[in-house]
Amino acid sequence: MPTSQPLDPRKTPWKRGDICTLDFKKKTGFVLNHTPEYLEVRWGPEGVVERLTGADAESALRLAHADSPTATGTMTNLEALRELEALSYIEDAIRERQKTVKNEVEQKELDVLIDRSFQPKCAFDRKHHQLLFVLAIDPRQVSWYWKLRERIHRVVHHH
């Protein structure tokens, strides 16, 4: 159900998760932040973040409110923005982790951890799928104790 709030930002202030455009044909994006001085927008689908000031900020048009449903109706625009940011974080973390891979053996171990986290085949992996993913992309976030438990499991179960 569409919101009854006006789309005009002079009548209803911008909110994080609002959908806006500068030119209907060129780009639309999510509002990330706003102050009287600027409007910060994440343009889709490439995800470029831009701070609009002055005339650009004034000419931005709101297309939908943050609490309005997305086109699919399964979530609000703000929830869609949060999911998009989470996916971007994961993509960035994987890219950074890939830079530290030293050889094919390490790459294979990384691939196996990611596979085990997304397609767990045993009770241990199903229970700890999130930790397996964290171990793959940012091993510093996992305790030495849990790394030891995972290594023992891997040796015993031939992962």
Secondary structure, DSSP 8 states (H G I E B T S, - for coil): ----S-S-TTTS---TT-EEEEETTTEEEEEEEE-SSEEEEEETTTTEEEEEEHHHHHH-EEEE-TTSB-TTSSSBHHHHHHHHHHHHHHHHHHHHHHHH--SHHHHHHHHHHHHHHHS--SHHHHHTHHHHHHHHH-GGGS-HHHHHHHHHHHHHHT-
